[in-house]
Amino acid sequence: METIWPKTKQLLQTTLSPGLYNLWIKPLAARARDGVLELAAPNAFVASWVRERLADAVADAAAVVMGARPRVEVVEARPAAPAVAAPTTAAPRAPRVPKSLTLPMAPKAPDTDAGRFRFSYDEFVVGPSNELAYVASRGICDMSLSADQLFISSAPGLGKTHLIQAMGRQLCQAGLEAGRNLRVAYLSAEEFANRLVLALKTKQVERFKAAFRENVDVLLLEDVHFFRDKPRIQDELLNTLKALNSRGCRLVFTSSFLPKDLTGLDGQLFSRISSGFLAVIDKPDLATRKRILESKAAIHQVLLPDAVSTLLADKLHADVRQLESCLQNLVLKARLLNCRISVDLAWDVLRHYDVSARPLSLDDIVSYVCDVYRLSPDQLVSKSRKRQYVLARNTAFLLARQHTDLSLVDIGNRFNRRHSTVVKGITALEKHLSLKTPLGRELERTIESVHA
């Protein structure tokens, strides 16, 4: 029983982002009893956040270890009884902050640990669609880029997370090899916001400010579109960026949207974020998709016949995640059936993916979404705020963003919405997809089945 939680944490470390794992999972204690996995959080805020956002992910991982899906309960750990100190005439010490609260504010080991980054440059396949972003990111790492700030934009699933994590790994390794402690902070915009909220609740705002303004040399911040319409958090981020800029630090941002589409940001913050070098990652062409498949096959240690890689690259063109998903399913099926990977087997797996080389149009997407959510096209574009209608519209926004070249304004016009509404809808779904919530897993199936 003692090994259940350590093994579950190992699985979660491979499935969650480093920031999510280190901030929310690592501080937890746990015990298993009678089909229940009880998690003990260091405080009520962490307990509430884990209960609402990560309980399903923990249950999924624990099911692999325990053989059955447990019921996950999250409680606040009871504080130990305070020890009674003898009277003293010495000057009183400052109150000691519990270790569990210092972890989110100023983690020690991750600052120079390249191993916390899942992706590296060695695995990044460069092609015409991402060459500019690749070269610019390398330039930030070796300081050969004329700017010390980079903004990477792309639709979901095209490699911006891979690239920014590769930067983090490269920067940490270079710092260690040079014998200096290069302090690299990597986190998502949501994690930054959560840490600020936690600092406010635990009255550690000054510690939070010092951690990000004074103890960081390179800031790698993902999904900055999350900051839209959050003025209090924007104020803190703006002051953080000002402090980092004044110290000559390097800054890298990623977003699913171009800077010009980031409505709802303070003017000064927008200016700061968009003042560096802009690199856009587009959809990979056929040759790049084929090389991505071959690279992933090598990681899986399987032989991928040229005819199979050509077939998959020709049929799967939405994003890199789709390529990876199909290849993983193909490899798993071949191993389960104890057979070689062949064109026939690839076609069998492709039945669940894109079996047509024809790109989707917005009309195709509207038809598909209406069928999935059992709505009419008129209901989809109506002013109704029913949950099902909003979810369907947001799904259509996301699919249109992934499968068409339409601008956000054009997508919004088709649904009688402003482009800021499109951004908000896509951002909401991306959050569920990244956290792998129940809705996120349902959305994954919906997105993957769009060509079926």
N, C-alpha and C positions, 0 to 999 in steps of 0.2 A: 504493500500500500504506500510505503514511503517513496516509491519511485514514480508514482502516478503524476504528481505535479511537476517534478523535474523533466520528465519525458514530454509532458504536455507543453511545458514552456519551450522546450527545444523545437517542437513542431510550430508553435506560435511564432518563434523567432524567425522561422523560414517563410512564414506566410504573411506576417504583418510587416509594415515598414519599420525601419530601425527606430524612428522617432516614436511611433505608437508603442512599440514593444518596450523600449527603455523607460518611457514616461509612465505608462499605465499598467503593464504586465509585470515588469521586473520587481516593483516594490511589493507585490502581492504575496501573501502566504496562503496556503490552502491545505485542506484535508478532505479525504473522500470517505463517505460512509453511506451504505444502503442506497446506492444509486444517486447520491447527491454529492456534488463537488462544491464545498463551501470555500469561498474566497474571502480572505481577510484583508481589507484595504487600510492604509495608514490613517485615513480621515474620511469624513462623511462625503466630502466633495468627490474624492477619487472613487469611493464606493458607488456613488450615484452615477458618475460618468461611465464606469466600467459596466455597471448594471444595464444602462440604457444603450450603450454603443457596442460593447465587446462580448456580452454574455453568449451570444450565438456562436461567435468565432471560437471562444473558449470551449463551448460544448462540442463543437465539431472536432476540434483537436483532441479533446479528452476522449471522445468516442473511439478514436483510432487506438488510443492507449488502453482504454478500459474494456473495449469490445462491445460497448453499448453506450448510447448517448445519455449522459447524466443530466439531472436537473441542476442548473447552476444557481447558487445563492451567493450574493455578495453582501458582506456585512462590514461594519466599521470595527477595526481591531480595538479591543479594550486596552486603555493605557495601563502600564504597570504602576503599582502603588508607589508613590514618591518616598524616597528614603529620607529619614530624619537626620539632618546634619547637626553636628555639635556647634555651639556658638563660636564665632571667630571674630577677631578684631581686624582681619585683613580686609582690603577693599573688595567689595562684592564683584563677582564675575558677571559678565553679560549673560543673559538667559541663553541656555544651549538650545539650538534649534534641532528638533528630532531629525535623525538621519534620513528618514523616509521623505521629509519635506525638502531636504537639501538636494536630493537626487534630481528632481525636475529642473531646479534652478541652475545648478552649476555642476553637471556630471564631470567626473575627473577622467576616467579612463577613455571614454569615447572621443575626447578632444584630439587625440593623435592616433587613434586606432583605425588603421585602414581596413581592418577586417569587418567593421560594422557596415561597410558598403557592399551591397549585394552584387553590383555590376562593375565591370572594368572596361577600359578602352580595348583590351584584347578581344572582347566579345562583340564590340560594336562594328557593324558592317557599314562601311562608308559608300555612299552613292551620290548621284547628282542631287537627290532630294534633300540630303542632310549634310552635304560636304561643308557648306558655309558654317553651319552650327558646330560641326566637329572641329574645324580649323579654329574658329573663334574660341571654343572652349579650351582647346590646347593652348591658345594664346594667353588666356587668362591664367592657366596653370604655370606656364613658363615666363609670364609677364612680357611676352613679345607682342601682345595686342596693344594698340595705341590707347585703348580705353581700359579702365580697371573695373568696368561694370558691364554685365551681359544680360540680355533679356532673350530667353528662348521661348518661342511660341509654336504650337502645333495643335492639330486636332488630337483627341485622345488616341492612345495606342500607337504612336509613331516614334517613340524613343526618347522623349525629353527627360523622363525620369532616369532612363539608362544613362544618358549623357551626363546629367548633373551628378549622379552617384559616381560615375567614372571620374569626374573631376575631383570629387571628394577623396576618393581612393588615391588618385595620383598626387594630390596636394599633401595628403598625410604621409605617403611614402617618401615624397621628395623632402619633406620636413625632417623625417627620421634619418634619411640618408645624409642630409646636410648637418645633422647633429643639433637641430634646433626644434623647439616645441612650437610648431605652427598650429595655431588653435583654429580648427575648422568647425563651424556650427552648421549642421544640416538638419532641416526640419521643414514641415509643411506650414502654410499660413495658418491652418486650423490649429496645429500644435503650438505655434507661437501665441495664438489667441488664448488657447487653453492654459498655457503657462502663465500668461498675464492674469487671467481670471483667478487661477490658483494663488498667485502672488498677492492679489488684492484680498482674497478671502483669508489668507494666512498672515496678512500684514508684512509681507516681504517684498514690497514693491522696490525698495532701494536695492535689495539684493538682486532682484530681477534686472533692474537697470544696469547694475554693475556687470552682471553676467553677460549681457548682450552688447553693452556699449564699451566696456573696458577689457573684457576677457575674450574677445573674438578678433581674429585676423582676417578670416574669410567667412562670409555669410552666404550659404546656399539655401535659398528660400523657394519652396515649390508652391504652385497654385495660388499666386497672389490675387487672383480674381475673388478669392474667398473674403478678402477685406472689404468688398463692396458694401456700402451702407452700414458700416460699423465704425462710427466716428470716434468713439473712445479708444478703440484698438488702433485705428489709423493714426491718432495723435501720438501714441506711444511708438508705433513703428516709424513715423516721420522723425521723431526725436532720436530714435536709435540709428536711423540711416544718416542723419546729420552728424552724429557723433562718430560713426564709422567712416564716413567720408572725410571728416576732418583729420582722422588718423591715417588716411591713405589706405584703408582696407579695401579688399576686393569683394564685390557684390555680384551675385548671380541670381536671377529670378526666372521662374518658369510659369507659363500660363497656357490654358487652352484657347486663349483669345489674344488678339493683337492689343497693344497698349491703347490704340484709339477706340477699342470696343469696351474698355474698362470704365464704364459709367459708374457713378456712385462713389468715386474716390475724391478725396480732398485735392484741390488744385495743386498745392505744394507737393503732396505725396505723389500725385500723378507725374509731376515734373521730375521728381527724384527717380522714380521707378523707370521712366521712359527715357532718361537722359543718356544711357549708355548705348552699347552696340546692340542692334536688333538682328536676330537670326531666326528665320522661319524654317521649320521642317515640313516638307510636303510629303505626299504619299509616295512610297518608293516605286520606281519603275520595275518592269518585268525582270531585267537582269539583276537588279538589287534584291528583289524578292527571292529570286532563285539562290543568290549567294547567302541570304539570311537563312533560308531553309538548310542549305548545306552546312552552314556554321552551327546551327542548332542541332543538326543530326550528329555532328562530330561531338558535341557536348553530351548527347545521349548515347554516344559510342555505338552508333548503328550505321550500316552502309545504306545510303539513299541512292538508288539508281537514278541516272540522269533523266530518264523518261518520267520518273515519279516526281522529281523536283521541278521539272518543266511543267508537268500537269498541274501541280499544286500552285506554282507561281503564276500560272496563267489564269487559274480559276479563283484564287484568293487575292483580292486586291484592296480590301477595305482598310486594313491596318496590320501592323506587325503582330499584335496580340492574336489576331485570327489565324495568322500563319503558324504561330507557336502552338496554339490550341489544337489545330488540326494535326500538326506533326506529332504532338504528344499523344493524341488519340490513336494515330496510325501506329506509332511505336508500341503503345500499350496493347493494342489489338493484335499486332504481330507476335508479341511475346506471350500473350494469353493463349493464342492459337498455335504457338510454337511453329510459326511459318515465316518465310522471308517476305520482306516488303516488296510488293509488286504493284503494277498499274491497276490490276483488278481490285486489290485490297484498298488502294488509294481511292478508287472510284466509290467503293463501298462506304468509306469514311466520309467522302465528300458529299454523300447524300444529305448529311446533316449541316452542310455549309453551302458555299456558293457553287452551284452547278451550272451557272450561266456567266459568260464573260461580259454580258451586257450590264453597264452601270445602272444603278437604280436612279429613277427620276423622283422628283418630289411627289408626283401623282402615285407612283408605286408605293412610296413610303406612307402616304395618306391612306391608301387602300389597305395596306398591311396593318397599320396601327388601328384602323377602324375595325378590321376583322378580329384582331387580338383582343381589343377592349370592348367589342360589340357596340360600337357607336356608329352613327351616320356621319358623313363628312360635315353636314350642317352642325351637328352637335359638337364636333371636334373644334370648329372655329367659333362656336357660340361664346357668349359672355359668361356662361355658367362657371362657378367656382367649385362645383362638386369634385370631390377627391378623385374620382375615376376620370373625370374629364381633364383635370389638371395633369394627372399622371400620364394620360394618353398624349396630351399636347407636348409635355416635356420629353416624352419618348420620341415623338415625331421630330422635335427640335434636335435631339441628340443624333438621331439617324440621318437627318438632313445634313447636319454638320459633318458626319463621318462619310457620307456616301455621295454628296453633291459638292459642287464648287460654288454654290450660292452664298452670298454674303449674309451676315446675320440680319441685316436690314431686309433683304429679300425674303428670308425665311419668315421673319416677323410679319411682313406684309401679307404673306399667303395665309397667315392665321389671324389676321387683324390684331396683331400685337406689336408693341414697340420692340426694338432690338434689345433693349435692356431687359425685357421680360424673357427673351430667348436666352440671354446670358444667365439669368437667374435660374431658369428651368434646367439648363444643361448642368450648371454648377451643382444644383440639388441632387441630380441623378448621379453625377460623378462621385459625390460624397458617399452615396450608398454603394456604388460599385467598388470604390477603394476600400471601404470598411467591411465589405462582404456581408452586409446586413441581410436579413431574409429578403427584403425588397431588392437589394443589390443582386443577390443570386437569381432572383426571378427575372430581373432586368437582363442579366447576362444571357439567360436562356432566350429571352425575347429578341435580343440583339443578334445572337448567333443564328436564330431561326429565320431571319428576315429574308434569306435567299431560298429557304427550303421549299 
